[in-house]
Amino acid sequence: MTQTGGCLCGAVTYEVAGPLRDVSACHGSLCRKPPGHHVAATSAELAAIAVSGAVTWYGSSAGAERGFCPVCGSNLFWREVDGDRMSIFAGTLDGATGLRTAGHIFAADKGDYYEINGAAPVFPGFDASMTNRT
């Protein structure tokens, strides 16, 4: 199955020609600051992702960077510098995805202005089963 997506203004688009991981919601401050709320992201093998347009990469922490559109500022991607997968912000995918929210990480750091609801598992910090590293 091929999935497409892109930024708000259309300057950056992408196509994923492979399976997407179910969505993980990250509530840590490094994830909340760029978009202004928690991040909901899927991921795929780097080799399966074709990006069109110029992405600006920001080194947000040691060994990781975030990709965004330099025109409209849409947050699109997160990746480990030496990793073989890339997270894709779920809200940038086009149309129906068939994905579900698999769980929440760094819930202990969430903002005080919202609650985490639903049946998906909630982890106070990092959990390898919920990230690119699986």
NUMISE-963961 format. One record per residue (C-alpha): x, y, z; residue in three letters; residue number from 1. Coordinates in nm, 2 decimals. Example, Ala and Ser with C-alpha at 12.3 -4.5 7.8 and 13.67 -1.06 7.14 Angstrom:
BEGIN
<pt X="1.23" Y="-0.45" Z="0.78" r="ALA" k="1"/>
<pt X="1.37" Y="-0.11" Z="0.71" r="SER" k="2"/>
This chain:
BEGIN
<pt X="0.00" Y="0.00" Z="0.00" r="MET" k="1"/>
<pt X="0.13" Y="0.35" Z="-0.09" r="THR" k="2"/>
<pt X="0.05" Y="0.64" Z="0.14" r="GLN" k="3"/>
<pt X="0.10" Y="1.01" Z="0.05" r="THR" k="4"/>
<pt X="0.12" Y="1.32" Z="0.26" r="GLY" k="5"/>
<pt X="0.27" Y="1.67" Z="0.28" r="GLY" k="6"/>
<pt X="0.28" Y="2.01" Z="0.44" r="CYS" k="7"/>
<pt X="0.01" Y="2.27" Z="0.46" r="LEU" k="8"/>
<pt X="0.13" Y="2.47" Z="0.16" r="CYS" k="9"/>
<pt X="0.23" Y="2.18" Z="-0.06" r="GLY" k="10"/>
<pt X="0.59" Y="2.27" Z="-0.10" r="ALA" k="11"/>
<pt X="0.69" Y="1.94" Z="0.06" r="VAL" k="12"/>
<pt X="0.52" Y="1.62" Z="-0.03" r="THR" k="13"/>
<pt X="0.61" Y="1.25" Z="0.04" r="TYR" k="14"/>
<pt X="0.51" Y="0.90" Z="-0.06" r="GLU" k="15"/>
<pt X="0.56" Y="0.59" Z="0.16" r="VAL" k="16"/>
<pt X="0.57" Y="0.27" Z="-0.04" r="ALA" k="17"/>
<pt X="0.57" Y="0.03" Z="0.26" r="GLY" k="18"/>
<pt X="0.40" Y="-0.04" Z="0.58" r="PRO" k="19"/>
<pt X="0.34" Y="0.23" Z="0.85" r="LEU" k="20"/>
<pt X="0.37" Y="0.16" Z="1.22" r="ARG" k="21"/>
<pt X="0.06" Y="0.24" Z="1.42" r="ASP" k="22"/>
<pt X="0.06" Y="0.59" Z="1.58" r="VAL" k="23"/>
<pt X="0.25" Y="0.68" Z="1.90" r="SER" k="24"/>
<pt X="0.16" Y="1.00" Z="2.09" r="ALA" k="25"/>
<pt X="0.46" Y="1.16" Z="2.25" r="CYS" k="26"/>
<pt X="0.38" Y="1.41" Z="2.53" r="HIS" k="27"/>
<pt X="0.75" Y="1.51" Z="2.63" r="GLY" k="28"/>
<pt X="0.85" Y="1.87" Z="2.61" r="SER" k="29"/>
<pt X="1.08" Y="1.81" Z="2.31" r="LEU" k="30"/>
<pt X="0.78" Y="1.68" Z="2.11" r="CYS" k="31"/>
<pt X="0.53" Y="1.93" Z="2.24" r="ARG" k="32"/>
<pt X="0.73" Y="2.25" Z="2.17" r="LYS" k="33"/>
<pt X="0.77" Y="2.24" Z="1.79" r="PRO" k="34"/>
<pt X="0.40" Y="2.18" Z="1.70" r="PRO" k="35"/>
<pt X="0.25" Y="2.35" Z="2.01" r="GLY" k="36"/>
<pt X="0.09" Y="2.02" Z="2.14" r="HIS" k="37"/>
<pt X="0.18" Y="1.66" Z="2.17" r="HIS" k="38"/>
<pt X="0.30" Y="1.47" Z="1.86" r="VAL" k="39"/>
<pt X="0.11" Y="1.18" Z="1.70" r="ALA" k="40"/>
<pt X="0.35" Y="1.00" Z="1.47" r="ALA" k="41"/>
<pt X="0.38" Y="0.68" Z="1.27" r="THR" k="42"/>
<pt X="0.70" Y="0.56" Z="1.11" r="SER" k="43"/>
<pt X="0.84" Y="0.37" Z="0.81" r="ALA" k="44"/>
<pt X="1.16" Y="0.24" Z="0.68" r="GLU" k="45"/>
<pt X="1.37" Y="0.53" Z="0.53" r="LEU" k="46"/>
<pt X="1.42" Y="0.33" Z="0.21" r="ALA" k="47"/>
<pt X="1.04" Y="0.33" Z="0.16" r="ALA" k="48"/>
<pt X="0.99" Y="0.71" Z="0.19" r="ILE" k="49"/>
<pt X="1.03" Y="0.94" Z="-0.11" r="ALA" k="50"/>
<pt X="1.03" Y="1.31" Z="-0.03" r="VAL" k="51"/>
<pt X="0.98" Y="1.59" Z="-0.29" r="SER" k="52"/>
<pt X="1.06" Y="1.95" Z="-0.20" r="GLY" k="53"/>
<pt X="1.32" Y="2.10" Z="0.03" r="ALA" k="54"/>
<pt X="1.29" Y="1.99" Z="0.40" r="VAL" k="55"/>
<pt X="1.47" Y="2.20" Z="0.66" r="THR" k="56"/>
<pt X="1.63" Y="1.98" Z="0.93" r="TRP" k="57"/>
<pt X="1.67" Y="2.10" Z="1.29" r="TYR" k="58"/>
<pt X="1.90" Y="1.91" Z="1.53" r="GLY" k="59"/>
<pt X="1.66" Y="1.90" Z="1.83" r="SER" k="60"/>
<pt X="1.86" Y="1.67" Z="2.05" r="SER" k="61"/>
<pt X="2.18" Y="1.47" Z="2.05" r="ALA" k="62"/>
<pt X="2.15" Y="1.22" Z="1.76" r="GLY" k="63"/>
<pt X="1.80" Y="1.33" Z="1.64" r="ALA" k="64"/>
<pt X="1.65" Y="1.59" Z="1.41" r="GLU" k="65"/>
<pt X="1.31" Y="1.72" Z="1.31" r="ARG" k="66"/>
<pt X="1.21" Y="1.80" Z="0.95" r="GLY" k="67"/>
<pt X="0.98" Y="2.08" Z="0.86" r="PHE" k="68"/>
<pt X="0.86" Y="2.28" Z="0.56" r="CYS" k="69"/>
<pt X="1.07" Y="2.60" Z="0.52" r="PRO" k="70"/>
<pt X="0.78" Y="2.78" Z="0.36" r="VAL" k="71"/>
<pt X="0.48" Y="2.71" Z="0.58" r="CYS" k="72"/>
<pt X="0.66" Y="2.57" Z="0.89" r="GLY" k="73"/>
<pt X="0.46" Y="2.24" Z="0.90" r="SER" k="74"/>
<pt X="0.63" Y="1.98" Z="1.12" r="ASN" k="75"/>
<pt X="0.66" Y="1.67" Z="0.91" r="LEU" k="76"/>
<pt X="0.93" Y="1.43" Z="1.03" r="PHE" k="77"/>
<pt X="1.15" Y="1.31" Z="1.32" r="TRP" k="78"/>
<pt X="1.45" Y="1.08" Z="1.27" r="ARG" k="79"/>
<pt X="1.76" Y="0.95" Z="1.45" r="GLU" k="80"/>
<pt X="2.06" Y="1.07" Z="1.26" r="VAL" k="81"/>
<pt X="2.20" Y="0.72" Z="1.21" r="ASP" k="82"/>
<pt X="1.86" Y="0.54" Z="1.21" r="GLY" k="83"/>
<pt X="1.70" Y="0.34" Z="0.94" r="ASP" k="84"/>
<pt X="1.34" Y="0.46" Z="1.01" r="ARG" k="85"/>
<pt X="1.18" Y="0.80" Z="1.01" r="MET" k="86"/>
<pt X="0.88" Y="0.91" Z="1.21" r="SER" k="87"/>
<pt X="0.60" Y="1.09" Z="1.01" r="ILE" k="88"/>
<pt X="0.36" Y="1.32" Z="1.18" r="PHE" k="89"/>
<pt X="0.03" Y="1.15" Z="1.14" r="ALA" k="90"/>
<pt X="-0.16" Y="1.47" Z="1.07" r="GLY" k="91"/>
<pt X="0.04" Y="1.52" Z="0.75" r="THR" k="92"/>
<pt X="-0.09" Y="1.20" Z="0.59" r="LEU" k="93"/>
<pt X="-0.35" Y="1.23" Z="0.31" r="ASP" k="94"/>
<pt X="-0.69" Y="1.06" Z="0.34" r="GLY" k="95"/>
<pt X="-0.77" Y="0.75" Z="0.53" r="ALA" k="96"/>
<pt X="-0.48" Y="0.57" Z="0.68" r="THR" k="97"/>
<pt X="-0.62" Y="0.26" Z="0.86" r="GLY" k="98"/>
<pt X="-0.38" Y="0.34" Z="1.15" r="LEU" k="99"/>
<pt X="-0.48" Y="0.36" Z="1.52" r="ARG" k="100"/>
<pt X="-0.32" Y="0.52" Z="1.83" r="THR" k="101"/>
<pt X="-0.11" Y="0.24" Z="1.98" r="ALA" k="102"/>
<pt X="-0.01" Y="0.43" Z="2.29" r="GLY" k="103"/>
<pt X="0.13" Y="0.74" Z="2.46" r="HIS" k="104"/>
<pt X="0.49" Y="0.80" Z="2.58" r="ILE" k="105"/>
<pt X="0.64" Y="1.06" Z="2.81" r="PHE" k="106"/>
<pt X="0.30" Y="1.10" Z="2.96" r="ALA" k="107"/>
<pt X="0.46" Y="1.22" Z="3.29" r="ALA" k="108"/>
<pt X="0.57" Y="1.53" Z="3.10" r="ASP" k="109"/>
<pt X="0.24" Y="1.61" Z="2.94" r="LYS" k="110"/>
<pt X="0.09" Y="1.96" Z="2.95" r="GLY" k="111"/>
<pt X="-0.15" Y="2.04" Z="3.24" r="ASP" k="112"/>
<pt X="-0.41" Y="2.17" Z="3.00" r="TYR" k="113"/>
<pt X="-0.53" Y="1.84" Z="2.86" r="TYR" k="114"/>
<pt X="-0.60" Y="1.48" Z="2.97" r="GLU" k="115"/>
<pt X="-0.50" Y="1.15" Z="2.80" r="ILE" k="116"/>
<pt X="-0.81" Y="0.95" Z="2.74" r="ASN" k="117"/>
<pt X="-0.89" Y="0.62" Z="2.57" r="GLY" k="118"/>
<pt X="-0.79" Y="0.26" Z="2.60" r="ALA" k="119"/>
<pt X="-0.44" Y="0.29" Z="2.45" r="ALA" k="120"/>
<pt X="-0.15" Y="0.22" Z="2.69" r="PRO" k="121"/>
<pt X="0.01" Y="0.51" Z="2.87" r="VAL" k="122"/>
<pt X="0.38" Y="0.51" Z="2.96" r="PHE" k="123"/>
<pt X="0.53" Y="0.77" Z="3.20" r="PRO" k="124"/>
<pt X="0.85" Y="0.79" Z="3.00" r="GLY" k="125"/>
<pt X="1.02" Y="0.62" Z="2.70" r="PHE" k="126"/>
<pt X="0.90" Y="0.28" Z="2.59" r="ASP" k="127"/>
<pt X="1.08" Y="0.11" Z="2.30" r="ALA" k="128"/>
<pt X="0.77" Y="-0.07" Z="2.18" r="SER" k="129"/>
<pt X="0.62" Y="0.27" Z="2.09" r="MET" k="130"/>
<pt X="0.90" Y="0.42" Z="1.89" r="THR" k="131"/>
<pt X="1.11" Y="0.40" Z="1.57" r="ASN" k="132"/>
<pt X="1.34" Y="0.16" Z="1.75" r="ARG" k="133"/>
<pt X="1.12" Y="-0.14" Z="1.73" r="THR" k="134"/>
